[in-house]
Amino acid sequence: MIKAIIFDLDNTLFDTKKLVKRERLEACEAMIKVGLPAKSIKEAYNNLLKIIKKYGSNNPNHLDKLCSFYKIKPYPKIIASGIVAYHNVKIGEIHPIKDAIPTIIKLIKRGYKTGIVTRGIPIKQWEKIIRLGLIDLFDVILIQDERIVKTKEKILEQAIKKLKCNPKEAIYVGDNPYEDVLSANKKGIISIQYENGPYKRLSLIRPKYKIKNISELIEIINKMKKK
């Protein structure tokens, strides 16, 4: 009998990949308008991606380094323009996957406990959760600091304890086969891979179920009840 459904955050409850790309493109465009000597937005964006790959996605000085790449000083005006454009996208465009909230509300009404287990920089992850309007929909929200631990096994175990169920009574929904599916499988939690984002075509690690829409969870749970 299923008692709890736990969700990953990025590329599961909202489309992180799409939002981040838009944020970076808008930042590059804004910086070019005030003096960044790039030939095009695409060129600046591709160079920014190289910087992010080299220094890591959480380095706070990406835009400064982009100015340095173009052999100009990181003028405050150029940097500020990029930062404002980046955050304007976040404010205007961040929203949950279209069927996520209706599905979660249905689950809550049916008496299931709900949780979020995610990995990242805690302040950034909390910001996403708050901006998405998700904070009041979940019984448990746990964030694993990616700078300390690289898997979700221990934090999933903590979530199960807080939700007062055993692993076989819980479902974990996530897109990443390595972080989400594998961690759930190792803990005996029912794994469901949401085929969205960069991992949708990978199948080396097998989840119990796969879904293309969050709303399919309802059908899967109904089928499990009949077994």
SVG drawing of the C-alpha trace seen along z (x, -y; Angstrom):
<svg xmlns="http://www.w3.org/2000/svg" viewBox="-9 -51 51 59">
<polyline fill="none" stroke="black" stroke-width="0.4" points="0.0,0.0 1.4,-3.4 1.4,-6.0 3.8,-8.7 4.9,-10.2 8.2,-12.1 9.4,-14.3 12.7,-15.5 12.6,-19.3 14.8,-20.1 13.4,-18.9 10.7,-17.1 8.4,-19.7 9.7,-22.4 11.7,-22.6 15.1,-23.8 17.0,-23.2 14.7,-25.4 14.6,-28.2 18.4,-28.3 19.0,-28.5 16.6,-31.4 18.2,-33.2 21.7,-33.0 20.6,-34.1 18.8,-37.1 21.9,-38.0 24.1,-37.8 21.8,-40.0 21.6,-42.6 25.4,-42.7 25.9,-43.2 23.5,-46.1 25.6,-48.0 29.1,-47.2 30.1,-43.6 32.0,-43.3 30.5,-39.9 29.5,-39.5 26.2,-37.9 24.1,-36.6 24.8,-33.1 28.5,-33.7 28.4,-35.2 26.1,-32.4 28.4,-29.7 31.4,-31.4 29.5,-31.7 28.8,-27.9 32.5,-27.2 33.1,-29.3 30.4,-27.6 31.8,-24.2 35.3,-25.2 34.4,-26.9 31.2,-25.1 27.6,-26.1 27.6,-27.6 30.6,-29.9 29.4,-33.5 31.6,-35.2 30.5,-33.8 29.7,-37.3 32.9,-38.8 34.8,-36.0 32.8,-36.6 34.0,-40.2 37.6,-39.0 37.2,-36.6 36.4,-39.5 39.5,-41.4 37.5,-44.1 37.3,-45.0 34.2,-43.6 32.5,-47.0 29.7,-47.2 27.3,-48.5 27.8,-45.5 27.7,-43.0 24.6,-44.6 22.8,-44.5 23.4,-40.8 22.3,-40.1 19.1,-42.1 18.1,-40.4 18.9,-37.0 16.7,-37.6 13.9,-39.2 13.5,-35.9 13.5,-34.0 10.7,-36.2 8.6,-36.2 9.1,-32.7 9.5,-30.3 6.5,-28.0 5.8,-24.4 5.4,-21.7 1.9,-22.2 0.3,-19.1 2.4,-19.0 0.3,-21.0 -3.1,-19.6 -1.7,-16.1 -0.2,-16.9 -3.5,-18.3 -5.3,-15.1 -2.8,-13.0 -3.2,-15.2 -7.0,-14.9 -6.7,-11.1 -4.7,-11.1 -1.2,-10.6 1.7,-12.3 3.9,-14.3 7.6,-15.3 10.4,-16.9 13.9,-15.6 16.4,-17.5 20.1,-18.1 21.8,-21.5 22.8,-24.7 20.3,-24.9 19.5,-28.6 19.1,-28.3 16.8,-25.3 14.7,-27.0 14.4,-30.0 13.0,-27.8 10.6,-26.1 9.3,-29.4 9.0,-31.1 7.2,-28.1 4.6,-28.3 5.3,-24.8 6.2,-25.3 2.8,-24.7 1.9,-21.6 4.4,-19.2 4.7,-17.5 8.5,-17.2 11.0,-19.2 14.7,-18.1 17.6,-19.5 21.0,-17.7 23.9,-20.2 25.6,-19.1 28.9,-20.4 28.9,-17.8 27.2,-14.6 26.8,-13.4 23.9,-11.0 20.4,-11.1 20.4,-7.8 20.8,-9.2 18.4,-12.1 15.7,-9.7 16.1,-7.6 15.5,-10.7 12.4,-11.6 11.0,-8.1 11.4,-8.4 9.8,-11.9 6.9,-10.7 6.5,-7.7 6.4,-5.0 8.7,-2.2 10.5,-2.3 8.0,0.1 5.2,-2.3 6.8,-5.2 7.4,-6.4 10.2,-8.6 9.7,-10.5 12.7,-12.1 14.3,-12.5 18.0,-11.6 18.6,-7.8 21.9,-8.1 20.8,-10.4 17.1,-9.7 16.4,-6.2 19.5,-4.5 19.2,-6.1 15.6,-5.0 16.3,-1.5 19.2,-1.1 16.8,-2.1 14.0,0.1 11.8,-2.8 9.5,-2.5 11.3,-4.5 9.5,-6.4 11.6,-8.1 10.0,-11.3 11.3,-11.3 12.0,-15.0 15.3,-16.9 18.7,-15.6 18.3,-12.0 15.1,-11.0 16.8,-8.7 19.1,-6.9 18.0,-3.5 21.1,-1.9 19.5,-2.1 16.0,-0.7 13.2,-2.4 10.2,-0.5 8.0,-2.7 8.5,-5.5 6.2,-8.4 6.1,-11.2 3.6,-13.4 3.3,-13.8 -0.4,-13.2 0.3,-9.5 1.2,-9.0 -2.5,-8.7 -3.0,-5.8 0.1,-4.0 -1.0,-4.2 -4.5,-3.0 -3.0,0.0 -0.7,0.7 -3.8,0.8 -5.3,3.6 -2.3,5.9"/>
</svg>
